[in-house]
Amino acid sequence: MIKKLALAALCLPTGAAAACYGDAGTPLFHCTVEGGKTEIRVCLQGDAAYYAYGVPGKAPDIVFSRHVQDIYMTPWPGISRTYWEEVAFANGAFEYRINHSFDRLGELKQKAALTVTRDGLQIAALTCQVEAIGVADFSPLFNAKEENGQCWDLQTRSWGSCS
């Protein structure tokens, strides 16, 4: 089903495919799903965050970027023993929402997942393999949003101007 999304996705030129691979950018998230058949990558390069999905070791089936101001992010509120974060990339009618969590006491396994919606309706839900969650830290994206004039308001749970 996700491979069909690749045909519908608006992708950047091939140079963007390298954005989440090698030394390009700051890795924010990486995991494999579907028994290791596919992987999800998110990275930050300058003021853009890249989403990539595809077969490990090959060019991604889906890859696109958004300016950090155009990415929805819910940071951890700083309470509870479970640390969690979530980001969402819009791409036309599609939204790719990635979340991850871990127990700060180390007693529970780390979790991560991808939910894909089209026009607000869920069309796919993939759970990352616990042992294959490589990177899961959206704090550099949080910092980039602040550097670009957006501040998180814990009271309203929303992003706004830092003024």
Disulfide bonds with the S-S distance in Angstrom:
Cys31-Cys128 1.99
Cys151-Cys162 1.98
